[in-house]
Every structure is written in C-alpha cells, then in structure tokens.
Amino acid sequence: FAKQNSYNPKTGMESLIVTPVAKASANQRAGRAGRVAPGKCFRLYTKWAYLNELEDNIIPEIQRTNLGSVVLMLKSLGINDLIHFDFMDPPPAETLIRALEQLYALGALNDRGELTKLGRRMAEFPMDPQASKTLLSAEPYGVVAEVLSICAMLQIGAAIFYRPKERAMHADNARNNFNRPGGDHFTLLNVWNQWAETQYSTQWCFENFIQVRSMRKARDIREQVEALCERVELEVTSDPQATDGVAKAVTAGYFYHTAQLQKTLDYRTVKHPQTVHVHPSSTLHGSQPRWVVYHELVFTTKEFMRQIIEIKPEWLVDIAPHYYKKKDIADDSGKKLPKAVGKAGGT
C-alpha cells in the first residue's frame, strides 16, 4: 500500500488515501534491491494479487490535485482554451471548471475568462493563487511584511513544532507560549518574528521544540517571494499592530474557505455546506469563534480545518461582494447558541 494525495473538486478537500501500489511502483521498488550489491525483494502479497488486483500505473498527479496554479500559469502564458488543450493526461473537466471559477472569484479572470491586471500580478508569484491574492490584498492595510511571513510559513507544508515523547510536557508548554489570540496565522507569525529576532538561531529552535529545517525552508521561500514583490511593484510595508488588516488580507485570499459555527458546536462551510472540525493542533481548538477562515481541509479520521483564523462575517460582503451576499452571512445561529459559545466566541 501507499499513501496518495487526492483532491475532491466538489468539496475542495484534499485527503491522503491509503491505496494499493501500482505494478510500475512495485517493480521500481523491487529494482532497489540489488542496485549496488546482490539483493532480494520480498513482496508482501500474492502473485495473484499482483496480476489481478494492482493497476498498471498510478493515476497522474494532474488528475488528482487542485489545478488553480496550473490554470493561472497557462492563462499567463497566453493559452486560453484549456478545455481543448493537449494535456498528456487530461485532468477531469470538473476540476478545471472549479479552478476557473475560483480564479474568477479571486478577480484573476474577467467574465470572458481572460487574465486581469490583478491576475497578471498573481501569476508572478510561485504560490497557490489564494496565497498570492492574500499577499496582494495586504497592500491597502500596510501589512505586506506580516502577510509575507505568514504565507512563507503556510507554504512549508511540514510540521513546525515537534514533540519528543520523553519531553512532551516541555514541548507543549513551549508551544503554548507562542499562541496568540485570533488564530493560527498569528501564532505562525509570532514564531517567525521571534526566530528572526534571534538572528535565525538554531539553538533557539532546539530550546523551543521547533523544526529548524522547516524554518530554514520558510526563510528561503520568504526571501524568494520578497524579491518578486519588487517585480509587481508591491511595497513591503509593516504594521505589527494591524491584526485586523492581516485577518482581512487572509479573508480576501481564502474567502472560499469560510466556515460558520452551528448549534451543534460543529462548523459548516458556507457555500458548499459540509460539516468540518477544528484540527486538534489549532490554537482555536476549544474556543469556538462564530466565523473562521481555514487554510486547508484535510481528511484523516474526519474532515479537519487546518490553520484557522477568526474573522467577522461583514468582511466577506465587503471583500467578495460578487461571491457572498448578505443572506449568506445572515446568522442562522441566532436561534440562541449554547451559553459556552457566547462567552468564548469572538465576533
């Protein structure tokens, strides 16, 4: 078996699914034995299973991934007719249409499907379109430097904190010290700022149970993206106090990923309703704000939102009026929420 990433365009959810390996993968693995010295490969399944149950090849990644950045790149290269484009392995039409819809909602494409001025600026960044929209949206609020750090930390895709079993309590305390009100994005920003203040010290990472390799990767990404800001004439301004500005910029990029607290104390996504849950590693786990925006949905034991930030619902109508109408944010939880939520939830 192998773990394979799979994307569902209907729900916008990525999940890591355990699937049987393909024959091509099995043969490639077997080739590892005997590469530099005589070796044997023991297959932990029957010959019949190999011949009858395994696919010949794995499904190409382009057919099971979010195509937002692929479509934006093709559009910026001047390729407009994507449905008839000669892909080696054509992706499902539904995934392509979802990517086009998302880029239109973000303002990267106009109603004729052509790249806008904003779309051209977004295409300059080697990031997810939602992340590049977040970065460009930070300009009016004067928090480009903060959003740059947050985007770099989110792009790592690896765990930032580690928790050795023998020192679990120390690790948990160190992690809790980084927590900031408002959500995981501010916690990540706090980690970055403190590391930057210590001149990117490796010793500081060890003392605070932080993966030094992940942080170095974030620094490389940040430097690379900061250099690209000049190309799109984006001034790197900073305002450490403007937490609302940071939250609004994140909302401008990730308004697709909005969830609202229900009477059952679960969250439900707003536009394509499905029940989702706060990831146990989130700083907002247990606090239950009314409205949140999440960075990604992952399916493990159930649907979890990862990297969450608390928002105000009226921002959605201001930031994405073509996507959210007032009726979408009408607080249907006004039928009296449980008391605990009223106290803990912010907005």
C-alpha positions as CSV (number, residue, x, y, z in Angstrom):
1,F,0.0,0.0,0.0
2,A,1.0,3.7,-0.4
3,K,-0.5,7.0,0.7
4,Q,-1.7,9.0,-2.2
5,N,-2.9,12.6,-2.3
6,S,-6.4,13.0,-3.8
7,Y,-8.4,16.2,-4.4
8,N,-12.2,16.4,-4.5
9,P,-13.3,19.4,-6.6
10,K,-16.9,19.3,-5.3
11,T,-15.9,19.8,-1.6
12,G,-12.4,21.4,-2.3
13,M,-10.9,18.9,0.1
14,E,-7.6,17.1,-0.1
15,S,-7.2,13.8,1.5
16,L,-4.3,11.3,2.0
17,I,-5.8,8.0,1.0
18,V,-4.2,4.6,1.5
19,T,-4.3,2.8,-1.8
20,P,-2.7,-0.4,-3.3
21,V,0.5,0.4,-5.1
22,A,0.6,0.1,-8.9
23,K,2.6,-2.6,-10.7
24,A,5.0,0.1,-12.0
25,S,5.7,1.3,-8.4
26,A,6.1,-2.3,-7.2
27,N,8.7,-3.1,-9.9
28,Q,10.5,0.2,-9.3
29,R,10.7,-0.7,-5.6
30,A,11.9,-4.2,-6.4
31,G,14.7,-2.7,-8.5
32,R,16.0,-1.0,-5.3
33,A,17.2,-4.5,-4.1
34,G,20.3,-5.5,-6.0
35,R,21.2,-2.0,-7.2
36,V,24.7,-1.8,-5.6
37,A,25.1,-5.4,-4.3
38,P,23.2,-8.7,-4.8
39,G,19.8,-8.5,-3.0
40,K,16.4,-10.0,-2.7
41,C,13.0,-8.4,-2.7
42,F,10.2,-10.0,-0.6
43,R,6.7,-9.0,-1.8
44,L,4.2,-9.0,1.0
45,Y,1.3,-10.0,-1.3
46,T,0.5,-12.9,-3.5
47,K,1.4,-13.3,-7.2
48,W,-2.4,-13.5,-8.0
49,A,-2.9,-10.1,-6.2
50,Y,-0.1,-8.6,-8.2
51,L,-1.5,-9.8,-11.5
52,N,-5.2,-9.2,-10.8
53,E,-5.6,-6.5,-8.1
54,L,-2.9,-3.9,-8.9
55,E,-3.3,-1.2,-11.5
56,D,-0.6,-0.9,-14.2
57,N,0.3,2.7,-13.3
58,I,-0.6,5.2,-10.6
59,I,-3.1,8.0,-11.5
60,P,-1.1,11.0,-12.7
61,E,-1.0,13.8,-10.2
62,I,-2.6,16.3,-12.5
63,Q,-5.8,14.3,-12.4
64,R,-6.0,14.3,-8.6
65,T,-4.9,17.7,-7.5
66,N,-6.2,21.3,-7.3
67,L,-5.4,23.0,-10.6
68,G,-5.7,26.6,-9.5
69,S,-2.0,27.5,-10.0
70,V,-1.7,25.4,-13.2
71,V,-4.6,27.2,-14.8
72,L,-3.3,30.6,-13.8
73,M,0.1,29.8,-15.2
74,L,-1.4,28.6,-18.5
75,K,-3.5,31.7,-18.8
76,S,-0.5,33.9,-18.2
77,L,1.3,32.1,-21.0
78,G,-1.5,33.1,-23.3
79,I,-3.2,29.6,-23.5
80,N,-6.9,30.5,-23.3
81,D,-8.7,27.4,-24.5
82,L,-7.9,25.0,-21.6
83,I,-10.8,22.5,-22.3
84,H,-9.2,21.6,-25.7
85,F,-5.6,22.0,-24.6
86,D,-3.5,18.9,-25.5
87,F,-2.6,17.6,-22.0
88,M,-0.6,14.4,-21.9
89,D,-3.0,13.2,-19.2
90,P,-6.1,15.4,-19.4
91,P,-7.5,16.4,-15.9
92,P,-11.2,15.9,-15.2
93,A,-13.3,18.7,-16.7
94,E,-14.9,19.3,-13.3
95,T,-11.5,20.1,-11.7
96,L,-10.7,22.5,-14.5
97,I,-14.0,24.3,-14.2
98,R,-13.7,24.6,-10.5
99,A,-10.2,26.1,-10.9
100,L,-11.6,28.7,-13.4
101,E,-14.5,29.5,-11.1
102,Q,-12.1,30.1,-8.2
103,L,-9.8,32.3,-10.2
104,Y,-12.8,34.4,-11.4
105,A,-14.0,34.7,-7.8
106,L,-10.5,35.9,-6.8
107,G,-10.5,38.5,-9.5
108,A,-7.7,36.9,-11.5
109,L,-10.0,36.3,-14.6
110,N,-12.7,38.5,-16.0
111,D,-16.2,37.3,-17.1
112,R,-14.7,36.3,-20.5
113,G,-12.1,34.1,-18.9
114,E,-9.2,36.5,-19.7
115,L,-6.5,37.4,-17.3
116,T,-7.0,40.7,-15.4
117,K,-4.3,43.1,-14.3
118,L,-4.6,41.5,-10.8
119,G,-4.3,38.0,-12.3
120,R,-1.1,39.0,-14.1
121,R,0.4,40.2,-10.8
122,M,-0.8,37.0,-9.1
123,A,0.8,34.8,-11.8
124,E,4.2,36.3,-10.9
125,F,4.3,34.5,-7.6
126,P,5.2,30.8,-7.5
127,M,2.4,30.1,-5.0
128,D,-1.2,29.0,-4.8
129,P,-3.5,31.7,-6.3
130,Q,-5.2,32.2,-3.0
131,A,-1.9,32.8,-1.3
132,S,-0.8,35.4,-3.9
133,K,-4.2,37.2,-3.7
134,T,-3.7,37.3,0.1
135,L,-0.3,38.9,-0.3
136,L,-1.5,41.5,-2.9
137,S,-4.6,42.3,-0.7
138,A,-2.3,43.2,2.2
139,E,-1.1,46.3,0.4
140,P,-4.0,48.6,1.4
141,Y,-3.7,47.6,5.0
142,G,0.0,48.2,5.2
143,V,0.8,44.7,6.4
144,V,2.7,43.2,3.5
145,A,5.7,42.2,5.6
146,E,3.5,40.3,8.1
147,V,1.5,38.5,5.4
148,L,4.7,37.6,3.6
149,S,5.9,35.9,6.7
150,I,2.6,34.1,7.2
151,C,2.5,32.9,3.6
152,A,6.0,31.6,3.8
153,M,5.2,29.7,7.0
154,L,2.0,28.2,5.4
155,Q,3.8,27.2,2.2
156,I,6.2,24.8,4.1
157,G,3.6,22.1,4.3
158,A,5.6,20.4,7.1
159,A,5.2,20.4,10.8
160,I,6.8,23.4,12.5
161,F,6.6,22.1,16.1
162,Y,7.9,18.7,17.3
163,R,7.0,16.8,20.4
164,P,9.5,14.2,21.7
165,K,7.8,11.6,23.9
166,E,10.2,11.9,26.8
167,R,9.8,15.8,27.0
168,A,6.2,16.1,25.8
169,M,5.2,18.4,28.7
170,H,8.1,20.8,28.0
171,A,7.2,20.8,24.3
172,D,3.5,21.5,24.9
173,N,4.4,24.5,27.3
174,A,6.9,25.9,24.7
175,R,4.2,25.6,22.0
176,N,1.5,27.3,24.2
177,N,3.8,30.2,24.8
178,F,3.7,31.0,21.1
179,N,-0.1,31.0,20.9
180,R,-1.7,34.4,20.0
181,P,-5.4,35.3,20.1
182,G,-7.1,35.4,16.7
183,G,-5.9,32.2,15.2
184,D,-3.1,30.0,13.9
185,H,-1.8,32.6,11.4
186,F,-0.9,34.9,14.3
187,T,0.8,32.1,16.1
188,L,2.9,31.3,13.0
189,L,3.7,35.0,12.6
190,N,4.8,35.1,16.3
191,V,7.1,32.1,15.8
192,W,8.7,33.7,12.7
193,N,9.2,37.1,14.4
194,Q,10.8,35.6,17.4
195,W,13.1,33.4,15.3
196,A,14.1,36.5,13.2
197,E,14.9,38.4,16.3
198,T,17.4,35.8,17.4
199,Q,19.2,36.2,14.0
200,Y,17.7,32.8,12.8
201,S,19.3,30.9,15.7
202,T,19.4,27.0,15.5
203,Q,19.9,26.9,19.3
204,W,16.6,28.8,19.8
205,C,14.8,26.3,17.7
206,F,16.1,23.4,19.8
207,E,15.1,25.2,23.0
208,N,11.6,25.8,21.7
209,F,11.0,22.4,20.1
210,I,10.8,23.9,16.6
211,Q,11.9,22.1,13.4
212,V,14.9,24.1,12.3
213,R,14.7,22.6,8.7
214,S,11.1,23.8,8.3
215,M,12.1,27.3,9.5
216,R,15.0,27.5,7.1
217,K,12.7,26.4,4.2
218,A,10.3,29.2,5.3
219,R,13.1,31.7,5.2
220,D,14.2,30.7,1.7
221,I,10.5,31.0,0.5
222,R,10.1,34.4,2.2
223,E,13.3,35.8,0.6
224,Q,12.3,34.5,-2.8
225,V,8.8,35.9,-2.7
226,E,10.1,39.2,-1.2
227,A,12.4,39.6,-4.2
228,L,9.4,39.0,-6.5
229,C,7.4,41.8,-4.7
230,E,9.6,44.4,-6.5
231,R,8.7,42.9,-9.9
232,V,5.0,43.5,-9.3
233,E,5.6,46.9,-7.6
234,L,4.4,45.7,-4.2
235,E,5.9,47.8,-1.4
236,V,6.8,45.7,1.6
237,T,5.2,47.7,4.5
238,S,4.8,46.6,8.1
239,D,2.4,47.4,10.9
240,P,2.7,45.0,13.8
241,Q,-0.5,46.4,15.5
242,A,-2.8,45.9,12.5
243,T,-4.1,42.4,13.3
244,D,-7.4,43.2,11.6
245,G,-5.6,44.2,8.5
246,V,-3.8,40.8,8.4
247,A,-7.1,38.9,9.0
248,K,-8.8,40.9,6.2
249,A,-6.0,40.2,3.8
250,V,-6.2,36.4,4.6
251,T,-10.0,36.6,4.2
252,A,-9.5,38.3,0.8
253,G,-7.5,35.3,-0.4
254,Y,-9.3,32.5,1.3
255,F,-12.9,33.6,1.4
256,Y,-13.7,30.4,-0.4
257,H,-12.7,28.6,2.8
258,T,-15.2,30.1,5.3
259,A,-17.0,28.1,8.0
260,Q,-19.6,29.1,10.5
261,L,-20.3,27.7,13.9
262,Q,-23.6,25.7,14.2
263,K,-25.9,25.0,17.2
264,T,-24.3,21.5,17.4
265,L,-20.9,23.2,18.1
266,D,-19.6,21.8,14.8
267,Y,-18.6,24.1,11.9
268,R,-20.2,24.1,8.5
269,T,-18.7,25.5,5.3
270,V,-20.8,28.4,3.9
271,K,-21.0,28.0,0.1
272,H,-20.9,24.2,-0.3
273,P,-22.3,23.1,3.0
274,Q,-20.5,20.3,4.7
275,T,-19.6,19.6,8.4
276,V,-15.9,20.3,9.3
277,H,-14.0,20.2,12.5
278,V,-11.2,22.3,14.1
279,H,-7.9,20.4,14.0
280,P,-6.7,19.4,17.5
281,S,-3.4,21.2,16.8
282,S,-5.1,24.5,16.2
283,T,-4.8,27.4,18.8
284,L,-8.5,27.9,18.4
285,H,-9.3,24.3,19.4
286,G,-11.9,24.6,22.2
287,S,-12.5,28.4,21.8
288,Q,-15.2,28.2,19.1
289,P,-15.4,31.6,17.4
290,R,-18.5,32.1,15.3
291,W,-16.8,32.6,11.9
292,V,-13.5,31.3,10.7
293,V,-11.4,31.0,7.5
294,Y,-9.2,28.0,7.2
295,H,-6.1,27.4,5.1
296,E,-6.9,23.8,4.0
297,L,-9.3,20.9,4.6
298,V,-7.7,17.5,5.3
299,F,-9.4,14.3,5.8
300,T,-7.8,11.9,8.3
301,T,-10.3,10.3,10.7
302,K,-12.8,13.1,9.8
303,E,-12.8,16.5,7.9
304,F,-10.4,18.8,9.7
305,M,-9.7,22.5,9.1
306,R,-6.0,23.3,9.4
307,Q,-4.5,26.8,10.1
308,I,-7.6,28.8,11.1
309,I,-8.1,32.5,11.6
310,E,-11.1,34.2,13.2
311,I,-13.0,36.7,11.1
312,K,-16.0,39.0,11.1
313,P,-18.8,38.0,8.7
314,E,-19.4,41.5,7.4
315,W,-15.8,41.4,5.9
316,L,-17.0,38.7,3.5
317,V,-19.6,41.0,1.9
318,D,-17.1,43.9,1.7
319,I,-14.2,41.8,0.3
320,A,-16.1,39.5,-2.0
321,P,-19.5,41.1,-2.8
322,H,-19.8,39.1,-6.0
323,Y,-19.4,35.8,-4.1
324,Y,-21.1,36.5,-0.7
325,K,-24.4,38.2,-0.4
326,K,-25.9,39.5,2.9
327,K,-28.2,36.4,3.1
328,D,-25.1,34.1,3.1
329,I,-23.9,35.6,6.3
330,A,-27.3,36.0,8.0
331,D,-26.6,34.5,11.4
332,D,-28.9,31.5,11.3
333,S,-27.3,30.5,14.6
334,G,-29.3,33.4,16.0
335,K,-31.7,30.7,17.4
336,K,-29.7,31.1,20.6
337,L,-26.3,29.5,20.7
338,P,-25.3,27.5,23.8
339,K,-24.0,29.8,26.6
340,A,-20.5,28.5,26.4
341,V,-20.1,29.7,22.8
342,G,-21.4,33.2,23.6
343,K,-18.5,33.7,26.1
344,A,-15.8,32.0,24.1
345,G,-16.7,33.1,20.5
346,G,-15.3,36.4,19.5
347,T,-17.4,38.1,16.8
